[in-house]
Amino acid sequence: MNNNALLKIARDFGSPVYVYNSETIVSQYKRLTSAFNKVKKIKINYAVKALSNISVLKLLGTLGSCLDTVSIQEVKLGLEAGFTPDKIIYTPNGVSIEEIEKVAALGTQINIDNLVILEQFGAKHPEIPVCIRINPHVMAGGNTNISVGHIDSKFGISIHQIPHILRIVKNTGMTINGIHMHTGSDILDVEVFLYASEILFETARNFKDLEFIDFGSGFKVPYKKGDIETNVEEFGEKLSKRFNEFCKEYGRELTLAFEPGKFLVSEAGEFLVQVNAVKQTTSTVFAQVDSGFNHLIRPMLYGSQHEIRNISNPKGKERFYSVVGYICETDTFANNRRITEISEGDILAFKNAGAYCFSMASNYNSRYRPAEVLWYNNKAHLIRKRETFDDIIKNQIELTF
Ligand SMILES: Cc1ncc(COP(=O)(O)O)c(C=O)c1O
């Protein structure tokens, strides 16, 4: 999308606003599936948590995508978007057995990552096949908060507990139809991923009724020029070969599943904000914008660096700015970034704003969550209205004193 189209969206829908380019989502989806075109059965379960707008889910549905969900609410969103229950996998962590049973009753594939829950579920519903989430004890992921496959992590059932799993399966008579791992987001090294995959294959040999192996996600996308990104094509080539060999050895054509979030939607998103003030201090020039970590928390939470462009003055002289929000505590989007000269009223565009941006937004400081726009067929479509004051008060119960 060019700057003029983005500026028009900011004018027509106001700021701040999230804009998602459907063409990027489609091309990323196709890139991933074609990297694995040597595998007979491949399933992409889009991780709904990354960006859960129903129109985005529907768009992915038209491509043949299935969904990965972590809550009953995400499952319901998927159903609302037209996905049938068999196209949804539910991978909860630390949720109640009641919620898991409710999701199972909808006909969704359940993925269990806890021995106690596995035993309870298997004892009550031996007829429902389940997938198990393994913790391969591999340290992967770009940040400690998103590294989830290591030994201290709360996720998955340890590979050292396979004998316990087998005992539960035998005692309850339940069927394990899939095994899964997700070692973390932003894996820097494909070899680490391949190493963890070998552990998953090793684990798979213990289960005779598998239909699929889910390798989770972890595809790293670039945030700025020169950033490391997962070489999906090389990875596809290597893993496909190993997967096909494994299927031969296993004696059945299994489905290879992934559950990418970032890879599909991160680069599709731009977040547009307006500059309220330019403030020069003795050491820094701040560009203060009409947003904050209430709308985009990733820089403060994960230290992520979203590239920022001044689309109102793209050819101006470059200067150094710290881009900050309007929240009542430090909410820095970028420190001493080189950006073309900024004036009050300019529109700044943040890149990589598709994944974990709107979906992590809040009403902190009683601000409204932004609107969302999908660029589809060369046209901007509003897919979520900006909140209003009614949204802030609608669930509050006012007492009279
Ligand atoms: C179980 C699971 N699957 C998939 C994902 C998606 O990861 P990413 O957005 O890095 O592709 C996550 C992210 O937290 C996850 O926890």
The ligand as an SDF file (V2000), in Angstrom:
LIG
                    3D

 16 16  0  0  0  0  0  0  0  0999 V2000
    0.7490  -22.5400   21.0080 C   0  0  0  0  0  0  0  0  0  0  0  0
    1.0810  -21.4340   20.0740 C   0  0  0  0  0  0  0  0  0  0  0  0
    0.9740  -21.6530   18.7550 N   0  0  0  0  0  0  0  0  0  0  0  0
    1.2380  -20.6810   17.8610 C   0  0  0  0  0  0  0  0  0  0  0  0
    1.6200  -19.4180   18.2540 C   0  0  0  0  0  0  0  0  0  0  0  0
    1.8770  -18.3720   17.2110 C   0  0  0  0  0  0  0  0  0  0  0  0
    3.1930  -17.9410   17.2090 O   0  0  0  0  0  0  0  0  0  0  0  0
    3.7340  -16.9010   16.1540 P   0  0  0  0  0  0  0  0  0  0  0  0
    2.8320  -15.7170   16.1920 O   0  0  0  0  0  0  0  0  0  0  0  0
    5.1080  -16.5890   16.5530 O   0  0  0  0  0  0  0  0  0  0  0  0
    3.6460  -17.5270   14.8150 O   0  0  0  0  0  0  0  0  0  0  0  0
    1.7700  -19.1520   19.6230 C   0  0  0  0  0  0  0  0  0  0  0  0
    2.1850  -17.8300   20.0670 C   0  0  0  0  0  0  0  0  0  0  0  0
    2.2180  -17.4700   21.2030 O   0  0  0  0  0  0  0  0  0  0  0  0
    1.4750  -20.1820   20.5490 C   0  0  0  0  0  0  0  0  0  0  0  0
    1.5790  -19.9820   21.8680 O   0  0  0  0  0  0  0  0  0  0  0  0
  1  2  1  0
  2  3  1  0
  2 15  2  0
  3  4  2  0
  4  5  1  0
  5  6  1  0
  5 12  2  0
  6  7  1  0
  7  8  1  0
  8  9  2  0
  8 10  1  0
  8 11  1  0
 12 13  1  0
 12 15  1  0
 13 14  2  0
 15 16  1  0
M  END
$$$$
